[in-house]
Amino acid sequence: MEPYQDKISIKAWAEEDRPREKLSTQGRRALTDAELIAILIGSGSTTETAVELSKRILHHYSNDLNKLGKASIADLCKFKGIGEAKAISIIAALEIGRRRNETESKPPERIGSSRDIYNLMRRHLMDLGHEEFWIILLNQGGKVISTELISKGGLTGTVADPKIVFSIALQHQAVSIILSHNHPSGTLKPSQLDIDLTKKLATAGRLLDIRVLDHLIFTNGGYFSFADEGII
């Protein structure tokens, strides 16, 4: 068979195979994930349609949109037929979906449990390829004053300086704080460094009369609470 000479645009497909027309006539729920992504990228490579290219991308990420949502521009550009513009379109669409999900579940203004902490901080700590360390500042009634990013790290770790943590807490006149960071590796088990840092910050907090209530470790699959496990 002779190779295609041009990129295969959606307009060149059979009418019943066009995802835009399918969405228009049958509704958005009728489309597969691959067809939705095909609408975003518009055309495939010289050897495959946009849907086929989308299926290949999804297969690489185990047909998991959450995994695809963590891909970088460079990751997506490794696929033949995906340039920077198409990669940006995919990333932007998935980010809008993530933000919509967060909007539908409004984060709590008052912290009463580890689940409240998770609901408040997951918008900051999910789908990251690096570690970040955040603190939540609370007033006397347990109401959230602010959430503050303390540090960013690499794939394997980040460092939280107690001087910075409590300087911010004092500036906001916080009565208590909660620590949180993510593990891009996916493991929920705290490292020895995590445990040592938590103890160090809890000790410093007692000296300043600022209680460290909990420390949550986030992964895309859940969270680990030091308070729930009785180790803080």
C-alpha positions as a Python dict, from the first residue, in 0.01 Angstrom:
ca = {
    (1, 'M'): (0, 0, 0),
    (2, 'E'): (130, 343, -86),
    (3, 'P'): (219, 564, 210),
    (4, 'Y'): (1, 863, 292),
    (5, 'Q'): (136, 1186, 150),
    (6, 'D'): (-34, 1421, 395),
    (7, 'K'): (-146, 1423, 754),
    (8, 'I'): (-485, 1261, 793),
    (9, 'S'): (-726, 1533, 903),
    (10, 'I'): (-1061, 1462, 1064),
    (11, 'K'): (-1233, 1605, 755),
    (12, 'A'): (-1086, 1322, 545),
    (13, 'W'): (-1244, 1046, 754),
    (14, 'A'): (-1568, 868, 679),
    (15, 'E'): (-1852, 1071, 825),
    (16, 'E'): (-1946, 806, 1083),
    (17, 'D'): (-1587, 804, 1212),
    (18, 'R'): (-1557, 1178, 1271),
    (19, 'P'): (-1552, 1244, 1646),
    (20, 'R'): (-1664, 1607, 1614),
    (21, 'E'): (-1973, 1507, 1420),
    (22, 'K'): (-2030, 1217, 1661),
    (23, 'L'): (-2023, 1455, 1957),
    (24, 'S'): (-2264, 1690, 1779),
    (25, 'T'): (-2515, 1421, 1683),
    (26, 'Q'): (-2482, 1169, 1969),
    (27, 'G'): (-2357, 1380, 2259),
    (28, 'R'): (-2026, 1398, 2442),
    (29, 'R'): (-2091, 1084, 2648),
    (30, 'A'): (-2092, 876, 2328),
    (31, 'L'): (-1724, 943, 2257),
    (32, 'T'): (-1437, 730, 2379),
    (33, 'D'): (-1137, 885, 2553),
    (34, 'A'): (-937, 841, 2233),
    (35, 'E'): (-1201, 1020, 2026),
    (36, 'L'): (-1209, 1312, 2270),
    (37, 'I'): (-831, 1344, 2255),
    (38, 'A'): (-847, 1317, 1874),
    (39, 'I'): (-1069, 1627, 1870),
    (40, 'L'): (-801, 1811, 2066),
    (41, 'I'): (-515, 1720, 1835),
    (42, 'G'): (-712, 1747, 1509),
    (43, 'S'): (-486, 1536, 1287),
    (44, 'G'): (-263, 1233, 1309),
    (45, 'S'): (70, 1149, 1157),
    (46, 'T'): (143, 1045, 799),
    (47, 'T'): (62, 685, 886),
    (48, 'E'): (-230, 698, 1130),
    (49, 'T'): (-545, 892, 1207),
    (50, 'A'): (-581, 1116, 1511),
    (51, 'V'): (-790, 849, 1685),
    (52, 'E'): (-526, 584, 1620),
    (53, 'L'): (-257, 818, 1749),
    (54, 'S'): (-471, 894, 2055),
    (55, 'K'): (-522, 524, 2120),
    (56, 'R'): (-146, 471, 2104),
    (57, 'I'): (-86, 752, 2352),
    (58, 'L'): (-351, 620, 2590),
    (59, 'H'): (-213, 267, 2565),
    (60, 'H'): (130, 399, 2667),
    (61, 'Y'): (-31, 541, 2981),
    (62, 'S'): (-227, 220, 3052),
    (63, 'N'): (-549, 387, 2934),
    (64, 'D'): (-538, 592, 3255),
    (65, 'L'): (-626, 960, 3212),
    (66, 'N'): (-477, 1036, 3553),
    (67, 'K'): (-140, 907, 3434),
    (68, 'L'): (-175, 1099, 3109),
    (69, 'G'): (-255, 1409, 3312),
    (70, 'K'): (93, 1397, 3466),
    (71, 'A'): (271, 1391, 3129),
    (72, 'S'): (488, 1687, 3037),
    (73, 'I'): (510, 1860, 2700),
    (74, 'A'): (839, 1680, 2637),
    (75, 'D'): (680, 1342, 2723),
    (76, 'L'): (397, 1390, 2472),
    (77, 'C'): (623, 1525, 2199),
    (78, 'K'): (800, 1187, 2194),
    (79, 'F'): (499, 1046, 2007),
    (80, 'K'): (523, 1078, 1630),
    (81, 'G'): (256, 1323, 1518),
    (82, 'I'): (251, 1521, 1845),
    (83, 'G'): (421, 1859, 1838),
    (84, 'E'): (436, 2121, 2110),
    (85, 'A'): (102, 2281, 2018),
    (86, 'K'): (-86, 1950, 2030),
    (87, 'A'): (88, 1851, 2354),
    (88, 'I'): (-15, 2181, 2513),
    (89, 'S'): (-375, 2129, 2400),
    (90, 'I'): (-389, 1786, 2566),
    (91, 'I'): (-231, 1910, 2889),
    (92, 'A'): (-458, 2215, 2905),
    (93, 'A'): (-774, 2008, 2853),
    (94, 'L'): (-683, 1758, 3122),
    (95, 'E'): (-595, 2041, 3362),
    (96, 'I'): (-937, 2199, 3305),
    (97, 'G'): (-1095, 1863, 3387),
    (98, 'R'): (-889, 1837, 3705),
    (99, 'R'): (-989, 2187, 3815),
    (100, 'R'): (-1355, 2118, 3741),
    (101, 'N'): (-1339, 1815, 3968),
    (102, 'E'): (-1191, 2030, 4245),
    (103, 'T'): (-1459, 2295, 4198),
    (104, 'E'): (-1735, 2036, 4240),
    (105, 'S'): (-1592, 1931, 4579),
    (106, 'K'): (-1532, 2256, 4763),
    (107, 'P'): (-1238, 2229, 5004),
    (108, 'P'): (-1319, 2273, 5374),
    (109, 'E'): (-1263, 2602, 5552),
    (110, 'R'): (-1222, 2429, 5887),
    (111, 'I'): (-1006, 2125, 5960),
    (112, 'G'): (-1154, 1850, 6174),
    (113, 'S'): (-995, 1536, 6030),
    (114, 'S'): (-725, 1404, 5801),
    (115, 'R'): (-985, 1375, 5523),
    (116, 'D'): (-1043, 1750, 5551),
    (117, 'I'): (-670, 1805, 5506),
    (118, 'Y'): (-670, 1577, 5202),
    (119, 'N'): (-964, 1759, 5043),
    (120, 'L'): (-797, 2095, 5103),
    (121, 'M'): (-450, 2007, 4975),
    (122, 'R'): (-503, 1757, 4695),
    (123, 'R'): (-540, 2040, 4442),
    (124, 'H'): (-181, 2138, 4520),
    (125, 'L'): (-17, 1797, 4558),
    (126, 'M'): (-178, 1563, 4304),
    (127, 'D'): (-23, 1479, 3966),
    (128, 'L'): (318, 1628, 4045),
    (129, 'G'): (643, 1481, 3914),
    (130, 'H'): (843, 1637, 4199),
    (131, 'E'): (804, 1676, 4573),
    (132, 'E'): (651, 1985, 4732),
    (133, 'F'): (620, 2068, 5101),
    (134, 'W'): (322, 2278, 5217),
    (135, 'I'): (188, 2394, 5552),
    (136, 'I'): (-167, 2478, 5654),
    (137, 'L'): (-202, 2759, 5907),
    (138, 'L'): (-495, 2744, 6151),
    (139, 'N'): (-647, 2982, 6404),
    (140, 'Q'): (-778, 2897, 6751),
    (141, 'G'): (-1102, 2756, 6614),
    (142, 'G'): (-933, 2529, 6360),
    (143, 'K'): (-1027, 2755, 6071),
    (144, 'V'): (-782, 2772, 5781),
    (145, 'I'): (-592, 3100, 5769),
    (146, 'S'): (-372, 3016, 5474),
    (147, 'T'): (-190, 2741, 5286),
    (148, 'E'): (175, 2809, 5211),
    (149, 'L'): (430, 2640, 4983),
    (150, 'I'): (754, 2598, 5178),
    (151, 'S'): (979, 2422, 4928),
    (152, 'K'): (1001, 2228, 4603),
    (153, 'G'): (1232, 1936, 4546),
    (154, 'G'): (1320, 1669, 4298),
    (155, 'L'): (1173, 1327, 4238),
    (156, 'T'): (1319, 1182, 4558),
    (157, 'G'): (1281, 1451, 4821),
    (158, 'T'): (1247, 1806, 4943),
    (159, 'V'): (1359, 1991, 5254),
    (160, 'A'): (1150, 2203, 5491),
    (161, 'D'): (1350, 2454, 5696),
    (162, 'P'): (1195, 2493, 6044),
    (163, 'K'): (1299, 2860, 6052),
    (164, 'I'): (1094, 2929, 5738),
    (165, 'V'): (798, 2719, 5857),
    (166, 'F'): (763, 2896, 6191),
    (167, 'S'): (851, 3238, 6056),
    (168, 'I'): (548, 3212, 5827),
    (169, 'A'): (333, 3072, 6110),
    (170, 'L'): (426, 3364, 6338),
    (171, 'Q'): (362, 3620, 6064),
    (172, 'H'): (7, 3487, 6027),
    (173, 'Q'): (-40, 3449, 6404),
    (174, 'A'): (-126, 3083, 6358),
    (175, 'V'): (-216, 2880, 6668),
    (176, 'S'): (-146, 2547, 6498),
    (177, 'I'): (-10, 2412, 6172),
    (178, 'I'): (-41, 2102, 5959),
    (179, 'L'): (240, 1968, 5742),
    (180, 'S'): (188, 1808, 5401),
    (181, 'H'): (400, 1685, 5115),
    (182, 'N'): (372, 1442, 4824),
    (183, 'H'): (556, 1129, 4717),
    (184, 'P'): (579, 1117, 4334),
    (185, 'S'): (703, 759, 4367),
    (186, 'G'): (355, 654, 4479),
    (187, 'T'): (461, 502, 4812),
    (188, 'L'): (258, 610, 5114),
    (189, 'K'): (510, 485, 5367),
    (190, 'P'): (696, 773, 5537),
    (191, 'S'): (1072, 770, 5503),
    (192, 'Q'): (1299, 804, 5804),
    (193, 'L'): (1367, 1159, 5687),
    (194, 'D'): (992, 1229, 5693),
    (195, 'I'): (965, 1095, 6047),
    (196, 'D'): (1270, 1284, 6173),
    (197, 'L'): (1153, 1610, 6015),
    (198, 'T'): (806, 1573, 6165),
    (199, 'K'): (949, 1518, 6513),
    (200, 'K'): (1186, 1814, 6471),
    (201, 'L'): (905, 2048, 6366),
    (202, 'A'): (672, 1923, 6640),
    (203, 'T'): (942, 1988, 6903),
    (204, 'A'): (1010, 2337, 6766),
    (205, 'G'): (640, 2409, 6761),
    (206, 'R'): (601, 2324, 7130),
    (207, 'L'): (873, 2577, 7216),
    (208, 'L'): (683, 2847, 7025),
    (209, 'D'): (340, 2734, 7149),
    (210, 'I'): (239, 2647, 6790),
    (211, 'R'): (109, 2294, 6778),
    (212, 'V'): (185, 2066, 6482),
    (213, 'L'): (-144, 1877, 6447),
    (214, 'D'): (-66, 1635, 6164),
    (215, 'H'): (156, 1557, 5868),
    (216, 'L'): (0, 1412, 5553),
    (217, 'I'): (187, 1233, 5277),
    (218, 'F'): (4, 1246, 4944),
    (219, 'T'): (15, 1014, 4645),
    (220, 'N'): (-226, 993, 4352),
    (221, 'G'): (-375, 686, 4520),
    (222, 'G'): (-443, 826, 4866),
    (223, 'Y'): (-275, 969, 5172),
    (224, 'F'): (-94, 877, 5495),
    (225, 'S'): (-172, 1067, 5817),
    (226, 'F'): (83, 1076, 6098),
    (227, 'A'): (-193, 1169, 6346),
    (228, 'D'): (-422, 885, 6236),
    (229, 'E'): (-134, 641, 6279),
    (230, 'G'): (-45, 782, 6623),
    (231, 'I'): (310, 885, 6536),
    (232, 'I'): (288, 1259, 6601),
}
